[in-house]
């Protein structure tokens, strides 16, 4: 059956960071501490607290198939540092942390803009994203900036209340589009979320390795593996 719907993961698939966002986030956290009159917290302490908090975040993501939002993440960081921020200032910090993706450091992956433009002429396009510090509300702004209205829907874990590979995430694609699973191909970079989730749902899968190529650790491989988006349209037509 011909492919009618193409879905993309966001991080490491549609977008990449030139440099780690942890540096920009550290600066914004440190600025907030300065505003609050908090002293004695070094950059190294903030980096370490973020690293330990990400370990907790990652464990919940993998075991419970849900993602902590920016407020939950900052609660972990502040607890680790033994810092309490006024509620209003904490809310402001959570907003500016999410806005770090607009500094020019977060960019579209190579050739994806032109490929999305080509696919949008004949396919319905969607996004399935596990969100982290930046919510779906902010990721949509990047999509609109670079892709206009070419994506007809976006499913973000912070809004769904679950993350890949939870079956409900991929079922939401079928509910949204009214298509059958074998009419969908999902492109992502992670075997343990994108590939296994798509395979379990009965969808076709493509793993994109142009940003990172992570070992399988026993997970099944995608139906197709590409390192260059210029290979994608031919693969979709072949399916």
N, C-alpha and C positions, 0 to 999 in steps of 0.2 A: 504493500500500500504506500502511496506517495507521501512524502513528508509535507505537512501543512503548517506545522508549528516548530519554531526553533527557539530554544531557551538558552540563555547564557548565565553563568556565574558572574559575579562582579569582580571581586579581588583576585588578582593573578590571572584573570581571564579577559575581562573588558578593560580593567585598569591595573596599573602598577604604581609603586612609589619609587621615585628616583633615589631618594634616601629614606631611611627609616623615619616614620612619623614620631618615634619616641623622643627625638631631639626637640621637635617643635612642641610636643606635648609637655616635655620637661620645662621648657622656657615658660609656657603659659601657666603651668602649676606654680612655678617659682614666682612669677609676677603676681599671681593671686595671693601667695603667702606674704609677699611684700606689702600688698594692699591691706592685708589683715594684720600687719605688724608682727608676723611670725618670723622669727630669726632662728639661726642655728641649724637649719635644714639645708644640707649641701646638695649640689647637683647629683653627686654619687649616691646619696641616700635616696633621692627621688627615683633615679634609674633602678636602683636595687628594689625599691618598693614596687615599682611598676612591673619589674620582672617577676617578682614573687606573686603579684596579683594576677599576672597573665597565666601563670601555672595553674592557679585556682580556676580562672576563667576557662582555660583549655580543658581542664578535667570535667567541668560541668558541661561544656559543649559536647565533648565526646561521649560522656556517660548518659546525660539526660536529654541530649538533642534539643538544647535550647541555648540561647546566647544572652549573657548578661549585658545590660545596656550601660551607657556612660555613667549613670548615677550609681549603679551597682559596682562598676569598676572603680570609680573614685572612692566609694565607701571602703573598698578593700585597701586601696592605696593609703587613704588617710588613717585607717585603723593601723596599718603597718607602721606608719610614721608617728602615730600617737598624736595626730593633729585633729582639731575640731574647727570647722569653718562656720561662720554665720550662714544661715540658710540661704539668704539672698545672694551672698557672695558665691556660695557653692553652686547655686543655679546658674549664675553668670559663667562660672568656670566650666560647667558642663556644656554650655552652649559654645564657648570659644574653643574648647577641645574638639568639638565636632567640626568646627569651621576650619580646622587645620588642613583639611583636604582641598581647600581653595587657594592655597599659597602658591600653586604652580608646581608643587612637588608630586602631586598625584596626576598622572597623565594616562591617556588612552594607550593601550598596547598597540604594537606595530601593525599597521594595515587593517586594524579592526573597523575603523570608521568607514572606509570605503567598502569593506565586505558587508557590514551591516546595511549600508545604503543599497547595495546590490540585492541582498536577500529580502529586504523589506518590500521590494517590488512584487514578489510572488508568495512570500511566506508571512505568517503572523509571528511576530517576535516578542519574546518576554524575557524577564530577568528573574532568576531565583538566587537570592543572596542571603548568606549568613552574615549578619551585621555585627560589628564590634563596637568601638567607641563612637563611630559616626552612624547615626540611625538612617533608616530608609528615607526619612524626610530629607536628609541632606544628600544622600546618594542620588536621589531623583534629580536634584539640581545639576549634578555633574552630567547625568544622562541627557537631560534637556539641553544643556550647554553644547554638548558634542554631537548628539544624535537627533535633536529635535523631537519630532513625534513618531519616529520610526519604531519605537517599542510601544506595543499596545497595552502591556501590563507589566507590573513589577511586584514580586512576592518577596517580602523582606522578613527575616526571622523575628525581628523585634515587634513587628506588627502581627505576624501569624501566631506568635507565642510558641513556636517550635522551629527547629533548624534541620537542615539536611543531615542524615538521610531519612528522617522521619517520613513514613509513607504519606502522611497528611499533606506534606509540602508538595509532593509531586501529584497527589490527587487534586490539589487545588488548581494545578495547571489544567487538568482534564475538565474540572468543573467550570473553570473560567472560559475555556475555549470550546467545549462541547465536542472535542475530537477524541479519537481512540489513542491508546498509549503508543501503538506502533506507527502513529502518524507524527510523533514528536521525536526530535533529537535534541539532547542536552549537551552543551559544551561547558566544560569546567576543568580545573587543574588538579583537583584532589580526588584520589581514588576512594578514600574512606567516607566522603560525603557526596560528591557529584556523581562519580561513576557508579558506586554501589547503589545509591538512591535511584538513579535512572534505570539501572538494570533490574532492580527489584520491582520497579513500577511497570516494567515491560517496554520502556522507552529505549531508543537508540542512544548511544553515548559516544562522545568525542572528548579525548583528553588533550588539552592544550599545554604544551611544555615550553612555550616561548618565554615565559617569565621564570618558572621554576619547574624542575623535574624531580619530584619527590619519589623515593623508592616505594615499592608496593607494600612491603611488610606483610605479604600474604594476601592482599586484597586482589580480586580479579581485575584484569586490565579492561580498558574501554574497547568498544568495537573498533575504533580508529584512534590513532595518536598522531597529532600534528604539532609542528614547531613553528609553522608559518601559516597565517590566516588565509593566504592566497590559495591554500590547498582545500579550504573548507567547502566552497560552493560545488566543486566537482564531486566531493564525497557525498554531499547531500543529494545531488542529482543521481548519484550511483545507487544510493539507498532506495 
